[in-house]
Amino acid sequence: VWPKFVLNIIFVVGMLTYAVFLGFVSDEVRTEIDLVRDSNAPVMESGHNVVLGWNRIGTSLLRQAAISRDELPHSTWGKPIVILCEEGTPEFRDALHDQLEGLNINVIVRQGNPCFIPDLLRAGTTRANTVVMLDTSLGSEEADQSIEDLNRMATASGLNLAVSQVPGQMTHGQTLVMQTDHPVDRSWLLLLGKSEFESSHPDNRLVDCYNMERVGQLAVQCALQPGLGKVYTALLQQSRDSAEFYVVSKPEMVGKTHHQIRRAFPSAIVVGYLSSEPGVTDALMNPADDYVMGSSDDIVFIASNGAVRKRGTETEEASPISLDVSHAPAASPTDV
C-alpha cells in the first residue's frame, strides 16, 4: 500500500510542478509578445494594411474595416492593420483598444512620423498591400494647408524612397488612399507626390479621397431631395445585412450589352462600369442599354453583403467578391 501511496504522491507533485512551470513559461511568452506588440519595434507583417497619421475618423475607419473583415475574411482588410502616427503612445493604444473592444480586428500601433523613412520602414510600408494616409489637419482650425500638402508629398516620396532602400521587398503593387481637403489634381505638390509614388512600381495607384467639397455636394442634394440622406447612409454604412457597392471583374461579360449584363445578376443591381485600364479611373454610371462592356471594364453593382458572404462560403476558393451569373434571357421588345 505504502509504495503505491508514495508513487501517487510523486505523480501528483510532478504534475503540479509541471503545471506551475508551464504557467510561468506561458506567462513569460505572453508578456514578451505583448511587449513586442506594444513597443516601437519593426513590424514583421507582410501583405498588411498601414494607416499613416490619425484624425477623428480613424476609429470609424477601423470599425468599418472590422465589419469588412467579418464579411470578406480574404479581402484586403482581413490582414492586420498597422497605425503609424505621432500620437501612438501607450495611452493612445489603451484608448484605441477600449474603443475597438469586441471587434474582430488586429491592430498594431507604432509611434513615428509618416514623413520619415525609418518610421515608414518600421511600419512595414514596403510590404503592405494598402496604405491609407489620413488628413491630420482634419478638424484643426490652426492647420496650414500648404504645410499639410508638403507633408503629403513628403510621405508619398518617402514611400518611394523606402522601397529603394530595401530592394526586393515590394513584390506587388500598392494602393495609396490619400485623404485631402481638395482634389489631388488641383495641387501641383500632390501631383508631384503622386508621380513619385506611382513610379516605384508599375501597379502602384493613388486614390484621392477629399473631404469638404464632396460633403458640401451631398448636403445640397439631401436638402433638395428630403430623405436622400437616409439612402446615402444605407449605402455607405456597412453592416452585416446592408446593401453596398461592389466592383468586380467579369471577363465572361465582355462584349455583352448593359441590358444583357444587368439581367444576368439575379441578386444584384448593376449600376455602371469602372475602367480598370492603367492610368484611367473613369466611371460610367447608369449607361444606356446598348452600351457594350469593354475588356478593361469592371462591373459596379449594389448587392447585399449577406448574399456575397453566402456565395463566398459555397466555393472552396472563392474570390473576395463572388456572385452567381445566370444566363441572360433573350431580350424582348417589352423588356424594361
C-alpha positions in Angstrom: 0.0 0.0 0.0 2.7 2.4 1.0 4.7 2.1 -2.2 1.5 2.9 -4.2 0.7 5.9 -2.0 4.3 7.2 -2.4 4.1 6.8 -6.2 0.7 8.6 -6.3 2.2 11.5 -4.2 5.2 11.7 -6.5 2.9 11.7 -9.5 0.7 14.5 -8.1 3.6 16.6 -7.1 5.2 16.1 -10.5 2.0 17.2 -12.3 1.7 20.2 -10.1 5.3 21.2 -10.6 4.9 20.8 -14.4 1.7 22.9 -14.4 3.4 25.6 -12.4 6.4 25.6 -14.7 4.2 25.6 -17.8 2.2 28.5 -16.3 5.4 30.5 -15.8 6.6 29.8 -19.3 3.3 30.7 -20.9 3.1 33.9 -18.9 6.6 34.9 -19.9 5.9 34.2 -23.6 2.6 36.2 -23.4 4.4 39.1 -21.7 7.1 39.1 -24.4 4.5 39.1 -27.2 2.7 42.0 -25.6 6.0 43.9 -25.2 6.7 43.4 -28.9 3.2 44.4 -29.9 3.2 47.5 -27.7 6.8 48.5 -28.4 8.1 50.5 -31.3 9.9 47.5 -32.8 9.8 47.0 -36.6 6.6 45.3 -37.8 7.3 41.9 -39.4 3.9 41.6 -41.1 3.6 41.2 -44.9 0.6 41.9 -47.1 -0.9 44.0 -44.3 -2.5 47.5 -44.3 -0.9 50.7 -43.0 -2.7 53.8 -41.7 -0.4 56.9 -41.8 -1.4 59.7 -39.4 -4.5 60.0 -37.3 -7.6 62.1 -37.0 -11.2 61.9 -35.8 -12.4 59.5 -38.5 -9.6 57.0 -37.7 -11.7 55.0 -35.3 -14.6 54.9 -37.8 -12.2 53.6 -40.4 -11.2 50.7 -38.2 -14.8 49.9 -37.3 -15.7 49.7 -40.9 -12.6 47.6 -41.6 -13.7 45.2 -38.8 -17.1 44.8 -40.5 -15.4 44.2 -43.9 -13.1 41.7 -42.3 -16.1 39.7 -41.0 -17.9 40.0 -44.3 -14.9 39.1 -46.6 -12.1 37.5 -44.5 -9.9 37.1 -47.5 -10.1 40.7 -48.6 -7.6 43.5 -48.0 -8.9 44.3 -44.6 -8.7 40.7 -43.5 -5.0 41.3 -42.8 -3.5 43.2 -39.8 -3.7 47.0 -39.7 -0.6 48.9 -38.6 -1.1 52.5 -37.5 1.9 54.9 -37.7 1.3 58.2 -36.1 2.9 60.7 -33.7 0.1 60.1 -31.2 0.9 56.4 -30.9 1.7 56.5 -27.2 0.8 53.7 -24.7 -2.2 55.9 -23.6 -3.3 56.1 -27.2 -3.0 52.4 -27.6 -5.1 51.8 -24.4 -7.8 54.2 -25.5 -8.0 52.7 -29.0 -8.2 49.2 -27.5 -11.2 50.3 -25.4 -12.9 51.8 -28.4 -12.4 48.7 -30.5 -13.3 46.2 -27.8 -15.3 43.3 -29.1 -14.4 43.9 -32.8 -12.7 41.2 -34.9 -9.7 43.3 -35.9 -6.0 43.0 -35.5 -4.4 46.5 -34.9 -0.8 47.2 -34.3 0.3 50.8 -33.3 3.7 52.3 -33.9 4.7 55.8 -32.9 6.5 57.8 -35.5 6.4 60.5 -38.2 5.0 59.3 -41.6 7.3 61.7 -43.3 10.4 59.9 -42.0 11.7 56.9 -44.0 13.0 55.0 -40.9 9.5 55.2 -39.4 7.9 54.1 -42.6 10.2 51.1 -42.7 9.3 50.3 -39.1 5.6 50.1 -40.1 6.5 47.7 -43.0 5.1 50.0 -45.7 7.3 48.4 -48.4 5.4 45.1 -47.8 1.9 46.5 -47.3 -1.0 46.0 -49.7 -2.8 49.2 -48.9 -1.6 52.4 -47.3 -4.1 54.9 -46.1 -2.9 58.5 -45.5 -5.2 60.3 -43.2 -5.5 64.1 -43.2 -4.0 65.2 -39.9 -5.4 68.7 -40.3 -9.0 67.5 -40.3 -10.8 69.3 -37.5 -7.9 71.6 -36.8 -8.5 75.4 -37.3 -4.9 76.2 -37.0 -3.6 73.8 -39.7 -1.7 75.4 -42.6 -2.9 73.7 -45.8 0.4 74.4 -47.6 2.3 72.6 -44.9 -0.1 69.7 -45.0 0.4 69.5 -48.8 4.2 69.4 -48.2 3.7 66.6 -45.6 1.6 64.5 -48.0 4.2 65.0 -50.8 7.0 64.1 -48.4 5.1 61.0 -47.3 4.4 59.8 -50.9 8.1 60.4 -51.8 9.2 58.7 -48.6 7.2 55.6 -49.6 9.1 55.6 -52.9 12.5 56.1 -51.3 11.7 53.4 -48.6 11.3 50.9 -51.4 14.7 51.8 -52.9 16.4 51.3 -49.6 15.1 47.7 -49.2 15.1 46.3 -52.8 13.2 43.1 -53.3 10.6 43.6 -50.6 7.9 45.1 -52.8 6.8 42.2 -55.0 3.3 43.6 -55.7 1.7 47.0 -56.4 0.3 49.1 -53.6 -2.8 51.2 -53.3 -2.3 54.6 -51.6 -5.5 56.2 -50.4 -4.8 59.9 -49.7 -7.4 61.9 -47.7 -7.2 65.6 -48.5 -9.4 68.7 -48.3 -9.3 69.3 -52.0 -8.9 67.2 -55.2 -5.4 65.9 -55.9 -5.4 67.3 -59.4 -5.7 70.9 -58.1 -2.4 70.8 -56.2 1.0 70.5 -58.0 2.5 69.4 -54.7 0.2 66.4 -54.5 0.7 65.6 -58.2 4.4 65.5 -57.6 3.9 63.2 -54.7 1.6 61.0 -56.8 4.2 60.7 -59.6 6.9 59.8 -57.0 4.7 57.1 -55.5 3.5 55.6 -58.8 7.0 55.5 -60.2 8.2 53.0 -57.6 6.1 50.1 -59.1 4.1 49.8 -62.3 1.0 48.5 -60.4 1.0 51.3 -57.7 -2.0 53.5 -57.8 -3.0 56.6 -55.8 -6.7 57.2 -54.9 -7.6 60.7 -53.6 -10.4 61.0 -51.1 -11.2 64.6 -50.4 -13.5 65.8 -47.6 -15.3 69.1 -47.7 -16.2 69.5 -51.3 -18.0 66.2 -51.6 -19.6 66.7 -48.2 -21.0 70.0 -49.4 -22.4 68.5 -52.6 -24.1 65.7 -50.6 -25.6 68.3 -48.2 -27.1 70.3 -51.1 -28.5 67.1 -52.7 -30.0 66.0 -49.4 -31.5 69.4 -48.9 -33.1 69.4 -52.3 -34.4 65.8 -52.0 -35.6 65.1 -48.5 -34.9 61.5 -47.5 -31.8 61.2 -49.8 -29.6 61.3 -46.7 -31.0 58.0 -45.5 -30.3 56.4 -48.9 -26.6 57.5 -48.7 -26.4 56.3 -45.1 -27.8 52.9 -46.1 -25.3 52.5 -48.9 -22.2 53.8 -47.2 -22.7 52.4 -43.6 -21.6 48.8 -43.7 -23.4 46.2 -41.6 -23.9 42.5 -41.9 -27.2 42.8 -43.8 -26.9 46.1 -45.6 -26.7 46.7 -49.4 -23.3 48.0 -50.6 -21.4 48.9 -53.7 -19.1 46.3 -55.2 -16.7 46.4 -58.1 -15.9 43.1 -59.8 -14.1 41.9 -62.9 -16.2 39.5 -65.0 -14.3 38.7 -68.3 -17.2 36.5 -69.4 -19.4 39.6 -69.7 -17.1 41.4 -72.1 -18.8 42.2 -75.4 -22.3 42.0 -73.9 -24.7 44.9 -73.7 -25.6 46.6 -70.5 -29.2 45.3 -71.0 -27.9 41.7 -71.0 -25.5 42.2 -68.1 -27.9 43.8 -65.7 -30.3 40.9 -66.3 -27.6 38.4 -65.7 -27.2 39.2 -61.9 -30.4 38.0 -60.1 -29.1 39.0 -56.7 -27.5 42.4 -57.6 -28.3 45.7 -59.3 -25.8 46.7 -62.0 -25.4 50.5 -61.8 -22.4 51.1 -64.0 -18.8 50.3 -65.1 -15.4 51.3 -63.9 -12.5 51.3 -66.3 -9.5 49.2 -64.9 -7.2 50.4 -67.7 -3.9 51.6 -66.2 -4.0 55.3 -65.6 -7.7 55.5 -66.2 -10.3 55.7 -63.4 -13.4 56.8 -65.3 -16.7 55.6 -64.0 -19.8 55.3 -66.2 -22.9 55.2 -64.2 -26.4 54.2 -65.4 -25.3 53.7 -69.1 -27.7 53.2 -72.0 -28.9 49.7 -72.6 -27.0 49.4 -75.8 -23.6 50.1 -74.1 -21.2 47.3 -74.7 -18.8 46.3 -71.9 -15.2 46.6 -72.9 -12.3 44.4 -71.9 -11.0 46.9 -69.4 -14.3 47.5 -67.7 -15.2 46.3 -64.2 -18.8 46.0 -63.2 -20.2 48.2 -60.4 -23.2 46.8 -58.7 -25.2 47.1 -55.5 -25.8 43.9 -53.5 -26.5 42.7 -50.0 -23.2 41.7 -48.4 -25.1 38.8 -46.8 -25.6 37.4 -50.3 -22.0 37.9 -51.1 -20.9 36.1 -47.8 -23.2 33.2 -48.5 -21.9 32.8 -52.1 -18.3 33.0 -50.8 -18.8 30.1 -48.4 -20.2 27.8 -51.1 -16.9 27.7 -53.0 -13.6 26.4 -51.7 -11.6 29.1 -53.4 -14.0 31.9 -53.6 -12.8 35.3 -54.9 -13.2 38.2 -52.5 -16.5 39.1 -54.2 -18.4 36.3 -56.0 -22.0 36.3 -57.3 -23.9 33.9 -59.4 -24.1 34.9 -63.1 -27.1 33.3 -64.8 -27.6 33.2 -68.5 -29.5 36.3 -69.5 -32.7 35.5 -71.4 -33.2 36.8 -74.8 -34.4 40.4 -74.9 -37.9 41.1 -76.0 -39.4 44.4 -77.2 -41.3 44.8 -73.9 -38.4 44.4 -71.6 -37.6 47.4 -69.5 
